[in-house]
């Protein structure tokens, strides 16, 4: 097991990464405010891991309440959020009852938002079971739900007490979901860690083959990068926005195609390459850099072509992006591979060219 800490003073918390962690109740018990917890999962993950987690907690004297939600990005909404509240109220969950998110990014975001709201705040723990959730969404305290006009537009910053990333859960992850997680892994190399990007170029096939050592290395380095950024800028007033490389375009793809039709990581991959194309048009990076990125995303079995939603549709969805400031869209672009920056100074004609040509 490897452990990192997200350093937020009194609200600091550990990230444990390793195999077989779901069987180790001793990692969870110190973070429970009382011997009672509600485990929120979905109809896909529940049959695989809910019984295992309940078993170790029950054996440790913890009363558990299972809350099983429908699976899919399309259910990341108010109606599903209310299913959590209904179960908590019907079972008289208290302010010290911990919510445990057992699943991917949708479950983590829903559970964290529910924890932020229920009785004005109850503790919660992240137990991510997808690669994307283990390297990204479970860390940093972003929680929320989608709106038809924009992804993750309703939510709260609310930090967990613990992140428990059991790499064994990746053995049951569908190939498409594994690839989607690799998009976020590649992102860390592009925005601030070129040696990690180079390592990914050398080890991509090991990751696709689910080599435990390679996956653990990738998860650890991804979480280390995110933990450092979050500790420096918890509420995204500055450098944390760099973590959104590809997301302005990617969220537009998800909304425009209908939530769930493109996985988040797939949309981020295509969106990252749109950001790369725009960076190239602005003279920041060269054609060779763009092709190097394209090659790695292709090897990761991710889409390198964004859908042709139309320039107007892209601009409409991007206009409600959370990075919009003073009515101006801000973009995460690449100054070079391994160094990203945020800017609103994007020539409209170059943005239009990227959207028109790169998505044709």
Residue frames relative to the residue before (quaternion, step in Angstrom):
aa qw qx qy qz dx dy dz
X 1.0000 0.0000 0.0000 0.0000 0.00 0.00 0.00
X 0.1433 -0.7533 0.6357 0.0883 3.54 -1.10 0.78
X 0.1497 -0.8074 0.5692 0.0419 3.55 -1.02 0.84
X 0.0997 -0.7522 0.6502 0.0390 3.52 -1.10 0.91
X 0.2409 -0.7500 0.5893 0.1793 3.55 -1.25 0.29
X 0.2828 -0.6972 0.6304 0.1910 3.53 -1.05 0.86
X 0.2353 -0.8308 0.4961 0.0915 3.56 -0.25 1.32
X 0.1958 0.7671 -0.5815 0.1875 3.54 -0.26 1.35
X 0.6540 -0.5289 0.3107 0.4428 3.56 0.96 0.89
X 0.8433 -0.0702 0.0803 0.5267 3.56 -0.81 -1.03
X 0.7085 0.4314 -0.2529 0.4979 3.58 1.20 -0.43
X 0.3065 0.7598 -0.5134 0.2553 3.59 1.19 0.44
X 0.0087 -0.8028 0.5961 -0.0023 3.57 -1.13 0.59
X 0.4759 -0.6883 0.4725 0.2767 3.58 -1.18 0.58
X 0.2068 -0.6957 0.6668 0.1692 3.50 -1.38 0.42
X 0.1108 -0.7840 0.6093 0.0425 3.59 -0.60 1.14
X 0.0623 -0.7963 0.6015 -0.0170 3.58 -0.85 1.03
X 0.4579 0.6798 -0.4873 0.3011 3.57 -0.79 0.97
X 0.5932 -0.5735 0.4360 0.3594 3.55 -1.34 0.04
X 0.8337 0.2547 -0.1785 0.4564 3.56 -1.13 0.72
X 0.3781 0.7671 -0.4620 0.2349 3.60 1.22 0.22
X 0.5802 0.5968 -0.3819 0.4017 3.62 1.13 -0.50
X 0.6637 0.4955 -0.2986 0.4742 3.57 1.21 -0.40
X 0.6566 0.5202 -0.3013 0.4556 3.60 1.27 -0.11
X 0.2131 -0.8179 0.5267 0.0910 3.55 0.12 1.32
X 0.5949 0.6053 -0.3641 0.3836 3.57 1.09 -0.65
X 0.6024 0.5502 -0.3603 0.4522 3.60 1.21 -0.33
X 0.7140 0.4516 -0.2323 0.4819 3.57 1.17 -0.67
X 0.6178 0.6230 -0.3509 0.3271 3.58 0.89 -0.96
X 0.6702 0.5064 -0.3415 0.4217 3.67 0.82 -0.77
X 0.7087 0.4634 -0.2575 0.4655 3.59 1.20 -0.40
X 0.5492 0.5851 -0.4058 0.4375 3.58 1.27 0.23
X 0.3939 -0.7337 0.5056 0.2257 3.58 -0.84 0.96
X 0.7634 0.0078 -0.0200 0.6455 3.59 1.28 -0.41
X 0.5753 -0.6144 0.4052 0.3569 3.63 -1.16 0.43
X 0.5779 0.5174 -0.4089 0.4807 3.54 0.77 1.11
X 0.0701 0.8024 -0.5865 0.0853 3.58 -0.88 0.92
X 0.2763 -0.7108 0.6205 0.1827 3.53 -1.21 0.64
X 0.1853 -0.7837 0.5863 0.0876 3.57 -0.75 1.07
X 0.1453 -0.7936 0.5890 0.0472 3.55 -0.55 1.21
X 0.1242 0.7807 -0.5998 0.1242 3.57 -0.74 1.07
X 0.4079 -0.7031 0.5088 0.2836 3.59 -1.20 -0.28
X 0.7245 -0.4781 0.2966 0.3981 3.54 -1.33 0.18
X 0.6447 0.4918 -0.3290 0.4839 3.61 1.24 -0.22
X 0.7378 0.4063 -0.2273 0.4887 3.58 0.80 -1.01
X 0.5750 0.6391 -0.3700 0.3521 3.59 1.02 -0.79
X 0.7057 0.4566 -0.2909 0.4570 3.63 0.71 -0.94
X 0.6700 0.5120 -0.2961 0.4487 3.60 1.15 -0.53
X 0.8667 0.1305 0.0118 0.4813 3.57 0.75 -1.06
X 0.4978 0.6687 -0.4419 0.3311 3.62 1.15 -0.26
X 0.6625 0.5133 -0.3114 0.4480 3.58 0.88 -0.88
X 0.6385 0.5301 -0.3255 0.4531 3.57 1.00 -0.81
X 0.6961 0.4666 -0.2816 0.4673 3.58 0.83 -0.96
X 0.6443 0.5087 -0.3249 0.4696 3.59 0.94 -0.82
X 0.6427 0.5558 -0.3275 0.4133 3.57 0.96 -0.84
X 0.7052 0.4468 -0.2854 0.4708 3.58 0.84 -0.94
X 0.6616 0.4913 -0.3200 0.4674 3.60 1.04 -0.66
X 0.6237 0.5257 -0.3404 0.4676 3.58 0.99 -0.78
X 0.6558 0.5158 -0.3099 0.4558 3.58 0.97 -0.86
X 0.6895 0.4515 -0.2675 0.4991 3.57 1.19 -0.54
X 0.6047 -0.6065 0.3411 0.3876 3.58 1.27 0.21
X 0.5217 0.6237 -0.4205 0.4025 3.58 1.22 0.39
X 0.3331 -0.7227 0.5715 0.2003 3.57 -0.81 1.02
X 0.1060 -0.8233 0.5570 0.0267 3.59 -0.76 1.02
X 0.1839 -0.7525 0.6265 0.0858 3.51 -1.12 0.85
X 0.2171 -0.7908 0.5552 0.1388 3.63 -0.50 1.08
X 0.0508 -0.7577 0.6502 0.0231 3.56 -1.05 0.85
X 0.0691 -0.8309 0.5518 -0.0183 3.58 -0.30 1.29
X 0.1515 -0.8135 0.5609 0.0241 3.56 -0.59 1.24
X 0.5867 -0.5354 0.4443 0.4144 3.59 -1.22 0.25
X 0.4380 -0.7248 0.4829 0.2226 3.56 -1.11 0.72
X 0.6453 0.5487 -0.3988 0.3513 3.55 -1.04 0.79
X 0.6173 -0.5686 0.4173 0.3485 3.53 -1.22 0.66
X 0.6000 0.5890 -0.3554 0.4083 3.59 1.09 -0.67
X 0.6955 0.4627 -0.2674 0.4803 3.60 1.23 -0.46
X 0.4897 0.6465 -0.4462 0.3784 3.59 1.22 0.19
X 0.4357 0.6950 -0.4261 0.3815 3.55 0.55 1.26
X 0.7536 -0.4003 0.2782 0.4411 3.56 -1.36 0.04
X 0.6475 0.5463 -0.3328 0.4142 3.57 0.93 -0.89
X 0.6837 0.4643 -0.2855 0.4853 3.58 0.93 -0.86
X 0.6008 0.5575 -0.3520 0.4520 3.57 1.05 -0.75
X 0.6668 0.5097 -0.3015 0.4524 3.57 0.98 -0.82
X 0.5589 0.5825 -0.3980 0.4358 3.61 1.16 -0.43
X 0.6255 0.5185 -0.3323 0.4791 3.58 1.09 -0.71
X 0.6687 0.4930 -0.3041 0.4661 3.59 0.87 -0.94
X 0.6189 0.5486 -0.3487 0.4409 3.60 0.97 -0.81
X 0.6918 0.4773 -0.2843 0.4613 3.58 0.85 -0.97
X 0.6483 0.5179 -0.3255 0.4534 3.60 0.96 -0.80
X 0.6916 0.4728 -0.2804 0.4686 3.59 0.91 -0.88
X 0.6541 0.5195 -0.3179 0.4486 3.57 0.94 -0.86
X 0.7472 0.3588 -0.2009 0.5222 3.58 1.11 -0.68
X 0.4485 -0.7404 0.4147 0.2803 3.57 1.30 0.39
X 0.1231 0.7950 -0.5751 0.1485 3.54 0.82 1.01
X 0.3193 -0.7748 0.5262 0.1442 3.54 -0.97 0.95
X 0.7137 -0.4540 0.3230 0.4245 3.53 -1.33 0.08
X 0.7106 0.4183 -0.2576 0.5037 3.60 1.20 -0.45
X 0.4639 0.6450 -0.4682 0.3867 3.57 1.24 0.26
X 0.2997 -0.7783 0.5299 0.1535 3.56 -0.66 1.14
X 0.2735 -0.7209 0.6104 0.1814 3.55 -1.08 0.80
X 0.1400 -0.7791 0.6080 0.0618 3.57 -0.91 0.95
X 0.2365 -0.7715 0.5792 0.1160 3.57 -0.69 1.13
X 0.0169 -0.7984 0.6001 -0.0456 3.58 -0.49 1.22
X 0.6174 0.5252 -0.3706 0.4535 3.57 -0.10 1.25
X 0.7051 -0.4437 0.3436 0.4335 3.53 -1.27 -0.46
X 0.8214 -0.2917 0.1827 0.4549 3.52 -1.28 -0.36
X 0.6240 0.5371 -0.3531 0.4444 3.60 1.01 -0.71
X 0.6709 0.4803 -0.2974 0.4804 3.59 0.90 -0.90
X 0.6488 0.5234 -0.3224 0.4485 3.58 0.95 -0.80
X 0.6786 0.4881 -0.2884 0.4670 3.57 0.94 -0.91
X 0.6610 0.5009 -0.3053 0.4680 3.59 0.95 -0.87
X 0.6848 0.4885 -0.2901 0.4564 3.58 0.86 -0.97
X 0.6585 0.5111 -0.3129 0.4553 3.58 0.94 -0.83
X 0.6543 0.4955 -0.3103 0.4797 3.58 1.01 -0.81
X 0.6296 0.5200 -0.3312 0.4727 3.59 1.01 -0.78
X 0.6583 0.5086 -0.3101 0.4602 3.58 0.97 -0.84
X 0.6403 0.5265 -0.3254 0.4548 3.58 1.04 -0.74
X 0.7454 0.4306 -0.2100 0.4636 3.58 1.07 -0.77
X 0.6490 0.5592 -0.3434 0.3850 3.59 0.90 -0.91
X 0.8310 -0.0762 -0.0262 0.5504 3.56 -0.69 1.16
X 0.6203 -0.5944 0.2936 0.4191 3.54 1.18 0.81
X 0.8120 -0.2545 0.0962 0.5163 3.55 1.12 0.61
X 0.0980 0.7613 -0.6338 0.0956 3.55 -0.65 1.18
X 0.6050 -0.5730 0.3881 0.3937 3.63 -1.13 0.45
X 0.0141 0.7937 -0.6064 -0.0464 3.54 -1.22 0.44
X 0.2630 -0.7456 0.6031 0.1057 3.50 -1.30 0.61
X 0.2872 -0.7496 0.5735 0.1633 3.56 -1.04 0.80
X 0.0104 0.7531 -0.6576 0.0182 3.57 -0.89 1.01
X 0.0797 -0.8509 0.5185 0.0272 3.61 0.36 1.23
X 0.1888 -0.8134 0.5458 0.0694 3.57 -0.94 0.92
X 0.6648 0.4099 -0.3246 0.5335 3.61 1.26 0.21
X 0.6189 -0.5496 0.3942 0.3994 3.56 -1.16 0.47
X 0.6397 0.5342 -0.3372 0.4379 3.59 0.92 -0.84
X 0.6800 0.4767 -0.2937 0.4734 3.57 0.92 -0.87
X 0.6582 0.5257 -0.3199 0.4337 3.59 0.98 -0.79
X 0.7610 0.3777 -0.2128 0.4826 3.59 0.98 -0.75
X 0.8184 0.2572 -0.1041 0.5032 3.58 1.14 -0.40
X 0.8324 0.3239 -0.1978 0.4039 3.58 0.04 -1.27
X 0.6430 0.5342 -0.3438 0.4277 3.62 1.10 -0.50
X 0.7088 0.4335 -0.2334 0.5053 3.57 1.24 -0.46
X 0.7741 0.4142 -0.2705 0.3950 3.57 -0.96 0.83
X 0.4871 -0.7388 0.3880 0.2576 3.57 1.24 -0.06
X 0.4619 0.6349 -0.4948 0.3725 3.61 1.12 0.38
X 0.0348 0.7913 -0.6076 0.0588 3.56 -0.74 1.07
X 0.3064 0.7885 -0.5041 0.1737 3.59 -1.11 0.34
X 0.3563 -0.6902 0.5857 0.2316 3.49 -1.43 -0.10
X 0.5292 -0.6369 0.4668 0.3105 3.54 -1.31 0.30
X 0.2106 -0.7064 0.6546 0.1677 3.51 -1.39 0.34
X 0.6283 -0.5606 0.3626 0.3992 3.63 -1.00 0.61
X 0.7172 0.4387 -0.2519 0.4794 3.59 1.12 -0.60
X 0.8291 0.0126 0.0145 0.5588 3.60 1.18 -0.26
X 0.4660 -0.6950 0.4860 0.2520 3.53 -1.05 0.86
X 0.8648 0.0702 -0.0720 0.4919 3.57 -1.07 0.86
X 0.3496 0.7742 -0.4710 0.2377 3.58 1.10 0.58
X 0.7297 0.3127 -0.2041 0.5727 3.60 1.27 -0.25
X 0.4142 0.7126 -0.4746 0.3088 3.58 -0.51 1.11
X 0.3398 -0.7215 0.5662 0.2081 3.52 -1.29 -0.37
X 0.4101 -0.6134 0.5949 0.3189 3.52 -1.31 0.36
X 0.2144 0.7698 -0.5673 0.1989 3.58 -0.53 1.14
X 0.2686 -0.8246 0.4825 0.1230 3.54 -0.33 1.30
X 0.4515 -0.6647 0.5182 0.2929 3.59 -1.11 0.66
X 0.5290 -0.6001 0.4902 0.3460 3.54 -1.34 0.10
X 0.7916 0.0256 0.0582 0.6077 3.55 1.22 -0.59
X 0.1161 -0.7322 0.6611 0.1153 3.54 -1.25 0.58
X 0.0764 -0.8001 0.5949 -0.0106 3.57 -0.70 1.14
X 0.0367 -0.8255 0.5620 -0.0361 3.58 -0.22 1.30
X 0.0952 -0.8016 0.5902 0.0018 3.56 -0.20 1.33
X 0.3385 -0.7791 0.4920 0.1906 3.57 -0.41 1.20
X 0.5215 0.6331 -0.4202 0.3881 3.62 1.19 -0.30
X 0.6159 0.5691 -0.3596 0.4092 3.60 1.07 -0.63
X 0.5902 0.5855 -0.3703 0.4143 3.60 1.19 -0.38
X 0.5320 0.6403 -0.4059 0.3770 3.61 1.24 -0.29
X 0.7321 0.3884 -0.2265 0.5117 3.59 1.15 -0.57
X 0.4693 0.6916 -0.4331 0.3374 3.57 1.28 0.07
X 0.4716 -0.6662 0.4860 0.3123 3.64 -0.81 0.88
X 0.6394 -0.5567 0.3696 0.3803 3.57 -1.13 0.69
X 0.6494 0.5277 -0.3292 0.4375 3.58 0.95 -0.83
X 0.6565 0.4992 -0.3069 0.4750 3.59 1.03 -0.79
X 0.6156 0.5361 -0.3489 0.4604 3.59 1.03 -0.74
X 0.6616 0.5004 -0.3077 0.4660 3.58 0.88 -0.91
X 0.6261 0.5458 -0.3406 0.4405 3.59 0.98 -0.82
X 0.6489 0.5152 -0.3158 0.4623 3.58 1.02 -0.74
X 0.6197 0.5651 -0.3460 0.4207 3.57 1.06 -0.68
X 0.5458 0.6084 -0.4041 0.4107 3.61 1.16 -0.46
X 0.6869 0.4597 -0.2829 0.4866 3.59 0.94 -0.86
X 0.5984 0.5507 -0.3608 0.4565 3.60 1.10 -0.63
X 0.6579 0.5062 -0.3038 0.4676 3.58 0.89 -0.95
X 0.5877 0.6086 -0.3570 0.3958 3.57 1.05 -0.80
X 0.6596 0.5205 -0.3293 0.4309 3.60 0.86 -0.88
X 0.6410 0.5152 -0.3311 0.4627 3.57 1.01 -0.72
X 0.6812 0.5099 -0.2902 0.4379 3.55 0.97 -0.85
X 0.7462 0.4397 -0.2517 0.4317 3.60 0.88 -0.84
X 0.8596 -0.0079 0.0545 0.5080 3.63 1.00 -0.67
X 0.7658 0.3339 -0.1660 0.5240 3.63 1.19 -0.01
X 0.1234 -0.8405 0.5252 0.0498 3.58 0.40 1.22
X 0.6189 0.5260 -0.3766 0.4454 3.68 0.92 -0.65
X 0.6343 0.5101 -0.3315 0.4771 3.61 1.06 -0.67
X 0.6133 0.5364 -0.3415 0.4685 3.60 1.02 -0.76
X 0.6557 0.5053 -0.3012 0.4733 3.57 0.96 -0.88
X 0.6222 0.5299 -0.3305 0.4722 3.59 1.04 -0.80
X 0.6443 0.5192 -0.3232 0.4592 3.59 0.98 -0.80
X 0.6231 0.5367 -0.3439 0.4532 3.59 1.02 -0.73
X 0.6903 0.4713 -0.2684 0.4790 3.57 1.09 -0.70
X 0.8114 0.3284 -0.1098 0.4710 3.57 1.02 -0.83
X 0.3214 0.7883 -0.4881 0.1923 3.62 1.20 0.16
X 0.6673 0.5023 -0.3213 0.4463 3.60 0.92 -0.83
X 0.6052 0.5370 -0.3555 0.4679 3.62 1.09 -0.61
X 0.6490 0.5082 -0.3221 0.4656 3.58 0.99 -0.78
X 0.6648 0.4974 -0.3054 0.4663 3.59 0.92 -0.86
X 0.6725 0.4737 -0.2827 0.4933 3.58 1.17 -0.60
X 0.4233 -0.7417 0.4198 0.3074 3.58 1.38 0.06
X 0.1591 0.7790 -0.5733 0.1981 3.54 0.98 0.91
X 0.4614 -0.7313 0.4276 0.2637 3.58 -0.54 1.19
X 0.6644 0.5070 -0.3129 0.4513 3.58 0.90 -0.89
X 0.6697 0.4938 -0.3021 0.4653 3.57 0.94 -0.86
X 0.6526 0.5092 -0.3188 0.4618 3.58 0.94 -0.85
X 0.6487 0.5169 -0.3221 0.4564 3.58 0.92 -0.87
X 0.6329 0.5267 -0.3220 0.4673 3.58 1.01 -0.84
X 0.6875 0.4878 -0.2883 0.4542 3.58 0.87 -0.96
X 0.6517 0.5067 -0.3165 0.4674 3.59 0.98 -0.83
X 0.6555 0.5222 -0.3130 0.4467 3.57 0.91 -0.94
X 0.7087 0.4518 -0.2810 0.4633 3.61 0.79 -0.94
X 0.6161 0.5273 -0.3507 0.4684 3.58 1.06 -0.64
X 0.6875 0.4770 -0.2805 0.4702 3.59 0.85 -0.95
X 0.6184 0.5357 -0.3517 0.4549 3.59 1.03 -0.70
X 0.6538 0.5022 -0.3141 0.4709 3.57 0.93 -0.86
X 0.6935 0.4664 -0.2996 0.4602 3.58 0.83 -0.91
X 0.6324 0.5422 -0.3397 0.4366 3.60 0.95 -0.82
X 0.6486 0.5160 -0.3195 0.4593 3.59 0.98 -0.81
X 0.6700 0.4914 -0.3016 0.4676 3.58 0.94 -0.86
X 0.6647 0.5061 -0.3060 0.4565 3.59 0.89 -0.91
X 0.6440 0.5251 -0.3289 0.4488 3.60 0.96 -0.84
X 0.7007 0.4600 -0.2653 0.4765 3.59 1.07 -0.71
X 0.8101 0.0652 0.0237 0.5821 3.60 1.12 -0.65
X 0.1381 -0.8581 0.4892 0.0720 3.56 0.48 1.24
X 0.8139 0.3032 -0.1301 0.4782 3.59 0.82 -0.97
X 0.5481 -0.6883 0.3629 0.3069 3.52 1.19 0.70
X 0.3081 0.7441 -0.5323 0.2608 3.55 0.86 0.97
X 0.7967 0.1702 -0.0838 0.5739 3.57 1.27 -0.26
X 0.8862 0.0611 -0.0372 0.4577 3.53 -0.64 -1.18
X 0.5379 0.6258 -0.4287 0.3678 3.63 1.11 -0.36
X 0.5492 0.6189 -0.3933 0.4008 3.58 1.16 -0.50
X 0.5478 0.6224 -0.3987 0.3918 3.60 1.18 -0.46
X 0.5890 0.5899 -0.3615 0.4176 3.58 1.17 -0.56
X 0.6428 0.5344 -0.3127 0.4510 3.58 1.29 -0.25
X 0.2281 0.7683 -0.5612 0.2067 3.60 1.09 0.51
X 0.8297 0.1818 -0.1616 0.5024 3.57 -0.78 1.04
X 0.5932 0.6289 -0.3546 0.3562 3.58 1.21 -0.37
X 0.5830 0.5662 -0.3914 0.4317 3.62 1.04 -0.59
X 0.6881 0.4253 -0.2614 0.5266 3.56 0.93 -0.89
X 0.6690 0.5451 -0.3018 0.4053 3.57 0.91 -0.96
X 0.6555 0.4984 -0.3172 0.4705 3.57 0.95 -0.80
X 0.6103 0.5352 -0.3454 0.4710 3.57 1.11 -0.64
X 0.6304 0.5256 -0.3275 0.4681 3.58 1.04 -0.75
X 0.6642 0.5108 -0.3111 0.4484 3.59 0.88 -0.93
X 0.6912 0.4675 -0.2824 0.4732 3.56 0.89 -0.94
X 0.6940 0.5016 -0.2801 0.4340 3.55 0.90 -0.93
X 0.7126 0.4310 -0.2486 0.4946 3.57 1.07 -0.70
X 0.5275 -0.5954 0.4248 0.4322 3.58 1.29 -0.32
X 0.4930 -0.6985 0.4236 0.2994 3.57 -0.58 1.17
X 0.7769 0.3260 -0.2681 0.4672 3.52 -0.93 1.00
X 0.6009 0.5665 -0.3739 0.4221 3.61 1.13 -0.42
X 0.7140 0.1738 -0.1468 0.6622 3.54 1.20 -0.64
X 0.4173 -0.6705 0.5457 0.2802 3.58 -0.93 0.85
X 0.6551 -0.5337 0.3552 0.3997 3.55 -1.15 0.62
X 0.6920 0.4862 -0.2938 0.4455 3.59 0.83 -0.92
X 0.6100 0.5396 -0.3493 0.4634 3.56 1.10 -0.65
X 0.6694 0.4882 -0.2939 0.4767 3.57 0.95 -0.89
X 0.6341 0.5205 -0.3304 0.4667 3.59 1.03 -0.74
X 0.6239 0.5390 -0.3430 0.4501 3.60 0.99 -0.77
X 0.6910 0.4528 -0.2783 0.4900 3.58 0.81 -0.99
X 0.6533 0.5193 -0.3094 0.4558 3.58 1.02 -0.79
X 0.6229 0.5356 -0.3383 0.4590 3.58 1.06 -0.71
X 0.6754 0.4775 -0.2989 0.4760 3.56 1.00 -0.76
X 0.5786 0.5288 -0.3793 0.4916 3.61 1.19 -0.39
X 0.6428 0.5069 -0.3194 0.4773 3.58 1.01 -0.81
X 0.6336 0.5214 -0.3262 0.4693 3.57 1.06 -0.73
X 0.6407 0.5198 -0.3211 0.4650 3.58 1.00 -0.83
X 0.6596 0.4942 -0.3068 0.4760 3.57 0.97 -0.84
X 0.6249 0.5304 -0.3313 0.4674 3.59 1.02 -0.77
X 0.6464 0.5142 -0.3143 0.4679 3.57 1.02 -0.79
X 0.6603 0.5101 -0.3098 0.4559 3.57 0.92 -0.89
X 0.6871 0.4615 -0.2775 0.4877 3.59 1.13 -0.60
X 0.5397 -0.6650 0.3803 0.3492 3.58 1.27 0.12
X 0.4569 0.7092 -0.4334 0.3171 3.59 1.20 0.36
X 0.7808 0.0836 -0.0379 0.6179 3.57 0.99 -0.84
X 0.4857 -0.6901 0.4657 0.2664 3.54 -1.25 0.42
X 0.7076 -0.4438 0.3427 0.4301 3.53 -1.35 0.16
X 0.6303 0.5437 -0.3350 0.4415 3.59 1.01 -0.76
X 0.6267 0.5275 -0.3355 0.4652 3.59 1.06 -0.72
X 0.6565 0.5112 -0.3111 0.4593 3.56 0.95 -0.90
X 0.6709 0.4919 -0.3023 0.4653 3.57 0.93 -0.86
X 0.6047 0.5486 -0.3505 0.4588 3.60 1.08 -0.68
X 0.6534 0.4916 -0.3044 0.4886 3.57 1.02 -0.81
X 0.6309 0.5401 -0.3285 0.4499 3.58 0.92 -0.91
X 0.6645 0.5240 -0.3078 0.4350 3.56 0.89 -0.95
X 0.6830 0.4799 -0.3051 0.4584 3.59 0.90 -0.85
X 0.6471 0.5013 -0.3298 0.4703 3.61 0.95 -0.77
X 0.6215 0.5286 -0.3434 0.4652 3.59 1.03 -0.72
X 0.6689 0.4953 -0.3011 0.4654 3.59 0.91 -0.91
X 0.6585 0.4880 -0.3028 0.4863 3.58 1.16 -0.56
X 0.4329 -0.7247 0.4295 0.3207 3.58 1.36 0.05
X 0.4502 0.6639 -0.4538 0.3881 3.51 1.02 0.95
X 0.5702 -0.6019 0.4208 0.3681 3.61 -1.10 0.54
X 0.1795 -0.7813 0.5898 0.0976 3.54 -0.99 0.84
X 0.6685 0.4282 -0.2902 0.5345 3.58 1.30 0.09
X 0.3160 -0.7494 0.5513 0.1858 3.58 -0.71 1.05
X 0.5494 -0.6242 0.4346 0.3459 3.60 -1.09 0.58
X 0.4751 -0.6767 0.4922 0.2721 3.57 -1.16 0.66
X 0.0281 -0.8254 0.5629 -0.0316 3.56 0.27 1.28
X 0.5081 -0.5944 0.4473 0.4341 3.55 1.17 -0.63
X 0.5853 -0.6138 0.3994 0.3481 3.56 -0.98 0.85
X 0.6695 0.5139 -0.3131 0.4354 3.60 0.84 -0.92
X 0.6514 0.5103 -0.3209 0.4607 3.58 0.97 -0.82
X 0.6325 0.5219 -0.3339 0.4648 3.58 0.94 -0.85
X 0.6884 0.4863 -0.2933 0.4513 3.57 0.79 -1.00
X 0.6292 0.5410 -0.3360 0.4456 3.60 1.02 -0.74
X 0.6974 0.4493 -0.2773 0.4846 3.59 0.85 -0.94
X 0.6653 0.5034 -0.3068 0.4580 3.58 0.98 -0.79
X 0.5853 0.6072 -0.3594 0.3994 3.58 1.19 -0.46
X 0.7116 0.3778 -0.2659 0.5293 3.60 1.22 -0.27
X 0.3137 0.7511 -0.5124 0.2738 3.57 1.21 0.46
X 0.5609 -0.6458 0.4087 0.3181 3.58 -1.05 0.78
X 0.6370 0.5245 -0.3425 0.4492 3.60 1.20 -0.26
X 0.4292 0.6802 -0.4832 0.3458 3.60 1.23 0.00
X 0.0145 0.8031 -0.5920 0.0658 3.56 -0.82 1.00
X 0.8328 0.0258 -0.0627 0.5494 3.57 -0.69 1.10
X 0.6787 -0.5005 0.2816 0.4578 3.54 1.13 0.68
X 0.6436 0.5076 -0.3216 0.4741 3.60 1.27 0.03
X 0.4279 -0.6831 0.5305 0.2625 3.54 -0.97 0.89
X 0.1489 -0.7593 0.6265 0.0943 3.53 -1.08 0.80
X 0.1931 -0.8023 0.5615 0.0608 3.53 -1.01 0.89
X 0.3218 -0.6772 0.6178 0.2370 3.53 -1.24 0.58
X 0.0067 0.8094 -0.5829 0.0705 3.56 -0.56 1.23
X 0.4666 -0.6778 0.4996 0.2707 3.55 -1.30 0.23
X 0.2999 -0.7264 0.5922 0.1782 3.54 -0.85 1.02
X 0.7208 -0.1596 0.0961 0.6676 3.52 1.29 -0.65
X 0.6359 -0.4881 0.3889 0.4541 3.60 -1.21 0.18
X 0.7755 0.2772 -0.2367 0.5156 3.56 -0.72 1.11
X 0.7665 0.2408 -0.1741 0.5694 3.59 1.25 0.07
X 0.0506 -0.8011 0.5956 -0.0287 3.54 -0.49 1.30
X 0.0510 -0.7758 0.6264 0.0558 3.55 -1.30 0.30
X 0.3931 -0.7014 0.5469 0.2331 3.56 -1.29 0.40
X 0.0975 0.8053 -0.5781 0.0881 3.57 -0.89 0.90
X 0.2846 -0.7148 0.6075 0.1977 3.53 -1.27 0.52
X 0.5727 0.6096 -0.3638 0.4099 3.57 1.31 -0.15
X 0.2803 0.7448 -0.5435 0.2669 3.54 0.43 1.27
X 0.4148 -0.7101 0.5023 0.2674 3.62 -0.60 1.04
X 0.4983 -0.6943 0.4247 0.2988 3.61 -0.65 1.05
X 0.6517 0.5316 -0.3338 0.4258 3.58 0.98 -0.76
X 0.6466 0.5035 -0.3219 0.4741 3.59 1.13 -0.63
X 0.6170 0.5243 -0.3400 0.4784 3.56 1.06 -0.73
X 0.6532 0.5083 -0.3100 0.4678 3.58 0.90 -0.89
X 0.6461 0.5238 -0.3243 0.4505 3.57 0.98 -0.82
X 0.6376 0.5183 -0.3250 0.4682 3.57 0.98 -0.83
X 0.6991 0.4748 -0.2768 0.4574 3.57 0.81 -1.00
X 0.6953 0.4799 -0.2810 0.4553 3.58 0.99 -0.81
X 0.7717 0.3837 -0.1932 0.4690 3.57 0.85 -0.99
X 0.7156 0.4624 -0.2750 0.4455 3.59 0.83 -0.92
X 0.7288 0.3827 -0.2452 0.5121 3.61 1.18 -0.37
X 0.4062 0.7359 -0.4675 0.2737 3.59 1.24 0.07
